């Protein structure tokens, strides 16, 4: 970052950081320390390195692995992202043999845990009860067909949802989380946004961990709300 800013003279607010896999931690650290960057693109990252490490080590040294990770290599992306107020999106690789805790099951992908934590943190008035949280988690974990059906059920008027987001951005030009978006919403509106907001932060890519990311999935992160 210092090289880009001091040597290349890049304005901080024009910098987008892309990170893949374990590089997500360095990117999130940079975002926390340079909060005015344009945004983050986080591809195939984990929520917490501990479950990944334990899965690949013999079970009988699980406690030793935990102690070592927590004391010397405590890479927790959720803790960092909670401290970052800027725009970002996650690329979730649906056949990721590294980030799917259970191989072949996208419902166990590490990116899910990031959204389970970050969305309620950023939008506490949307995800404010167990019913809404369950709806959000179901949508994130469903396959494409079930997600489509759930989206069509709750988000049939996407133009109206976009207008509400745009209205809030105009009324609140300074980005800060947690925010008050949804404070006066009805239960139906909160259900709609519980699903709609997921798609603003999550992009699925049907691939394994090391497949090159196609250019079409590189987009400028934008502020949703």
Backbone torsions as a table, in degrees:
resi	resn	phi	psi	omega
1	UNK	NA	-44.9	-179.6
2	UNK	-63.5	-37.2	178.0
3	UNK	-63.9	-44.6	-179.5
4	UNK	-63.8	-38.1	-176.6
5	UNK	-80.9	-47.6	-171.8
6	UNK	-86.3	-37.5	-176.9
7	UNK	-93.1	-40.9	-178.0
8	UNK	-93.7	-8.5	177.1
9	UNK	60.8	35.2	175.2
10	UNK	-76.8	129.6	171.8
11	UNK	-63.4	137.1	-177.2
12	UNK	-57.3	-39.2	-176.2
13	UNK	-76.1	2.6	173.2
14	UNK	-105.4	2.3	-175.6
15	UNK	-94.5	125.6	171.2
16	UNK	-112.1	128.8	-179.9
17	UNK	-100.2	124.4	173.1
18	UNK	-105.4	137.2	179.3
19	UNK	-141.3	144.9	179.2
20	UNK	-125.3	136.6	172.8
21	UNK	58.6	-127.9	-176.4
22	UNK	-66.0	-19.3	176.5
23	UNK	-64.5	-14.6	178.2
24	UNK	-60.1	-33.0	-179.1
25	UNK	-67.0	-44.6	178.6
26	UNK	-62.9	-39.1	179.6
27	UNK	-65.4	-43.4	179.3
28	UNK	-66.3	-37.3	176.1
29	UNK	-62.0	-43.2	179.2
30	UNK	-63.7	-39.6	-179.8
31	UNK	-64.7	-38.4	178.2
32	UNK	-65.5	-37.7	-176.5
33	UNK	-88.3	-15.3	173.9
34	UNK	-128.9	71.7	-169.4
35	UNK	-66.9	-10.9	-177.9
36	UNK	-94.8	11.6	176.5
37	UNK	-62.9	162.6	-177.9
38	UNK	-67.5	-32.7	178.4
39	UNK	160.8	-178.2	-177.3
40	UNK	-126.0	140.7	168.3
41	UNK	-120.2	114.7	-172.1
42	UNK	-114.6	110.0	-173.0
43	UNK	-107.7	121.0	173.6
44	UNK	55.0	48.7	180.0
45	UNK	-101.4	164.8	179.0
46	UNK	-101.0	163.3	174.2
47	UNK	-83.3	-46.1	-177.3
48	UNK	-146.2	130.7	-174.5
49	UNK	-70.8	-20.3	-174.2
50	UNK	-59.1	-50.9	-179.6
51	UNK	-59.6	-34.8	178.5
52	UNK	-67.2	-42.0	-180.0
53	UNK	-65.9	-43.8	-178.7
54	UNK	-65.0	-33.5	-178.5
55	UNK	-66.8	-26.2	-175.5
56	UNK	-102.7	3.7	178.8
57	UNK	-115.5	155.7	177.9
58	UNK	-56.2	140.5	-175.0
59	UNK	-61.2	-32.0	-174.5
60	UNK	-69.2	-14.6	176.3
61	UNK	-108.4	21.7	-177.6
62	UNK	-57.1	-42.5	-179.5
63	UNK	-66.4	-37.5	177.6
64	UNK	-66.0	-41.1	177.4
65	UNK	-60.6	-44.8	-179.9
66	UNK	-61.3	-45.8	-179.2
67	UNK	-63.6	-41.5	-179.5
68	UNK	-65.6	-45.9	-179.8
69	UNK	-62.2	-49.8	-175.3
70	UNK	-65.8	-29.4	-177.6
71	UNK	-92.2	-27.2	-171.2
72	UNK	-128.2	-19.8	-175.7
73	UNK	-145.6	52.4	-172.4
74	UNK	-83.5	76.9	-176.8
75	UNK	-89.9	100.3	-178.3
76	UNK	-121.4	104.0	-176.6
77	UNK	-71.1	-31.2	-179.6
78	UNK	-61.3	-44.0	-179.9
79	UNK	-59.3	-38.1	-179.8
80	UNK	-73.4	-45.5	-177.0
81	UNK	-62.7	-32.2	177.3
82	UNK	-63.0	-22.3	-179.6
83	UNK	-93.9	0.1	-177.7
84	UNK	-108.4	127.1	-176.3
85	UNK	-96.9	-4.6	-173.3
86	UNK	-84.8	177.3	179.7
87	UNK	-76.0	146.7	175.0
88	UNK	-158.1	162.3	167.4
89	UNK	-143.5	155.2	-178.3
90	UNK	-104.4	138.1	168.9
91	UNK	-102.9	116.6	-179.9
92	UNK	-104.3	119.9	179.6
93	UNK	-88.8	115.4	-168.2
94	UNK	-69.5	-23.3	178.7
95	UNK	-110.8	29.7	-174.8
96	UNK	-69.3	110.9	-177.6
97	UNK	-74.2	-13.3	178.2
98	UNK	-94.8	-45.6	-171.4
99	UNK	-93.6	-13.0	170.3
100	UNK	-83.7	112.7	-177.9
101	UNK	-59.6	-39.9	171.3
102	UNK	-105.0	115.7	-175.6
103	UNK	-52.5	132.5	177.0
104	UNK	84.3	-3.5	-178.3
105	UNK	-112.7	103.2	-178.5
106	UNK	-65.9	-19.9	177.9
107	UNK	-66.3	-12.8	178.5
108	UNK	-108.8	13.0	-179.4
109	UNK	-67.9	141.7	-177.4
110	UNK	-61.9	-28.1	179.6
111	UNK	-61.8	-30.0	179.6
112	UNK	-58.9	-44.3	-177.7
113	UNK	-63.9	-32.3	177.3
114	UNK	-63.3	-47.0	-179.8
115	UNK	-68.0	-37.4	178.0
116	UNK	-56.5	-31.9	-177.9
117	UNK	-93.0	-42.0	-171.4
118	UNK	-76.8	-41.0	-177.3
119	UNK	-62.5	-47.8	175.6
120	UNK	-63.6	-29.1	178.4
121	UNK	-69.6	-41.2	-178.7
122	UNK	-79.4	-34.3	-174.3
123	UNK	-127.1	68.7	-174.6
124	UNK	-66.0	-21.7	180.0
125	UNK	-87.6	-10.5	172.0
126	UNK	-87.6	-53.7	-176.7
127	UNK	-96.4	68.3	-170.4
128	UNK	-114.1	11.0	173.4
129	UNK	-154.0	167.8	-174.6
130	UNK	-62.9	-34.4	-179.4
131	UNK	-63.8	-45.2	179.8
132	UNK	-68.1	-41.4	179.1
133	UNK	-62.7	-39.8	178.2
134	UNK	-64.9	-41.1	177.9
135	UNK	-61.3	-45.4	179.0
136	UNK	-61.1	-45.2	-178.0
137	UNK	-66.9	-38.7	176.7
138	UNK	-60.9	-45.4	-177.7
139	UNK	-62.9	-43.4	-179.3
140	UNK	-63.6	-36.3	-173.5
141	UNK	-90.4	-12.9	-177.7
142	UNK	-69.9	158.7	171.4
143	UNK	-76.6	176.6	-172.4
144	UNK	-59.2	-43.5	-177.1
145	UNK	-65.0	-46.6	-179.8
146	UNK	-66.6	-36.0	176.9
147	UNK	-63.6	-43.1	-179.7
148	UNK	-60.7	-43.7	180.0
149	UNK	-64.0	-41.6	-179.7
150	UNK	-68.6	-39.8	178.3
151	UNK	-62.7	-46.0	-179.6
152	UNK	-62.5	-32.1	-179.1
153	UNK	-71.3	-41.5	-172.3
154	UNK	-104.1	-18.4	-173.5
155	UNK	-127.7	46.4	-176.1
156	UNK	-67.2	-30.8	-179.2
157	UNK	-108.6	78.3	-177.4
158	UNK	-67.9	-28.8	178.5
159	UNK	-62.0	-40.5	178.7
160	UNK	-66.0	-38.4	178.5
161	UNK	-65.6	-41.6	178.0
162	UNK	-62.3	-40.3	-179.9
163	UNK	-64.4	-38.8	178.3
164	UNK	-65.1	-39.2	177.2
165	UNK	-64.6	-44.5	-179.1
166	UNK	-63.7	-40.2	179.0
167	UNK	-62.0	-41.5	179.7
168	UNK	-66.5	-40.4	179.3
169	UNK	-62.2	-39.0	179.3
170	UNK	-66.5	-41.2	-178.4
171	UNK	-75.4	-22.1	-178.6
172	UNK	-131.0	75.7	-174.8
173	UNK	-68.5	-22.8	179.4
174	UNK	-90.2	121.0	-176.2
175	UNK	-76.4	124.8	179.1
176	UNK	-157.2	136.0	178.3
177	UNK	-127.2	149.4	-1.6
178	UNK	-66.5	150.3	-176.4
179	UNK	-113.9	171.2	-177.4
180	UNK	-94.4	9.4	-178.6
181	UNK	-58.5	128.4	178.5
182	UNK	91.7	4.3	-174.9
183	UNK	-60.6	-34.0	-177.8
184	UNK	-106.7	12.4	-175.6
185	UNK	-74.6	152.2	171.2
186	UNK	-76.6	170.1	178.7
187	UNK	-62.0	-37.4	179.7
188	UNK	-66.1	-39.7	178.3
189	UNK	-66.7	-40.3	179.2
190	UNK	-66.1	-36.8	176.6
191	UNK	-63.1	-41.9	179.6
192	UNK	-62.3	-46.9	-177.7
193	UNK	-74.1	-24.9	176.3
194	UNK	-59.0	-33.3	178.0
195	UNK	-89.7	-45.4	-176.6
196	UNK	-58.0	-41.3	-177.5
197	UNK	-66.7	-30.8	177.6
198	UNK	-56.9	-45.0	-177.1
199	UNK	-70.3	-14.7	175.9
200	UNK	-81.6	-15.0	-177.3
201	UNK	-116.3	-10.3	-171.9
202	UNK	-130.2	128.8	174.6
203	UNK	-123.3	125.7	178.1
204	UNK	-91.1	140.5	177.5
205	UNK	-132.7	117.1	-176.9
206	UNK	-76.8	86.4	-177.9
207	UNK	-159.3	173.2	172.3
208	UNK	-90.0	-175.1	-168.5
209	UNK	-65.9	-37.0	-170.3
210	UNK	-103.8	6.5	177.9
211	UNK	-67.4	131.3	178.1
212	UNK	-56.7	138.3	-179.2
213	UNK	-76.9	126.9	-180.0
214	UNK	-67.2	152.2	-176.7
215	UNK	-60.0	-28.0	-177.7
216	UNK	-65.3	-18.6	-179.4
217	UNK	-94.2	0.5	173.8
218	UNK	-91.8	107.8	-179.5
219	UNK	-130.5	157.3	174.6
220	UNK	-72.8	123.3	175.9
221	UNK	-63.0	136.4	-179.0
222	UNK	-126.5	154.4	177.4
223	UNK	-73.6	122.8	178.5
224	UNK	-80.7	-54.0	-179.8
225	UNK	-132.3	NA	NA
